[in-house]
Amino acid sequence: MGVSFDSPESNKAFQAKFDFPYDLLCDTDKVMSVAYGAATADASHPSRVSYLIDAEGRVLKAYDTVKPADHPDEVLADLG
């Protein structure tokens, strides 16, 4: 899943425009992004970071630098 500060309507339009195969969560109050260290409370947008989280909610791996073109393969390799 992806997360942004945008509204549900904006995320839905962005998802449709780029044909994203996953949902985008709306963190309009920035609580999740601040909790995961992806943003500060006064940030205009979260950093492009990623977390691999298991079924119990534990963070298995943090990706501090994400290149969208390469990241899916990187995560899949870590899952295998």
N, C-alpha and C positions, 0 to 999 in steps of 0.2 A: 504494500500500500504506500501511497505517497501522502505527504502532509504539506499543507500550505496555510497561510494566513487568510487566503481568499474565501469568499462566500461560497455556499453550495452551488449557486447559479454559475459563478465564474469558474469553479472547478469542473462542473459538468460540461461547460462550453470548451474549456481547455482540453479535457479528456476526449471529447468528440472530435475536436479539430485535429489533434495529433494521434487519434485512434489508439489511445492507451488501453492496454488489456487489463488494467487493474484500477481499483477505485482510488480516488483522492480524498483524503480526510480533511476536514475543515477545522483548523486550530485558530479560530478567529480571536480567541482570548489569549493565545500564545502559551497556555499552561503546559501543554505537552512539549512544545519546542524548548521552552525554558527548562523543564524537568530533565529532558534528554541532553541538554547542553548544546542544542542546535541554534539557539537564539538567546538574546537578552530581552528583558521585558520591554525595552525601548527600541528594539530592532524593527525595521520596516519589512523584513522578510527573513526567514530562517536560512541558515547555511545549508549548502548542499552536502549533507552527511547522510549516512545510512547505518542501520542497525539490523543485525540478524538476530531474531528473537525466537526462542523455542516455544513449544506448546504451553509450557508453564509460565511464560512471560519473562524468562531469564534472557538477558542479553548475552549471546554467544560470541559475537564479534562486532566491533565498531569500525566503520569505514570513515575515516576523517576526510578523505579526498575521494570524491565520486566523479568519474567521467561517464556520463550517460551512455555513450556508445560501448564502453567496456564493462560496465558494472554488472549487467545481468550474467555474463559469463563468469565473472569473478565470484559472485554469490553462488551460482550453480556449482562451481568448482569447490567452494567451501562446504556446500551441502553434501557433496559426494565423498 
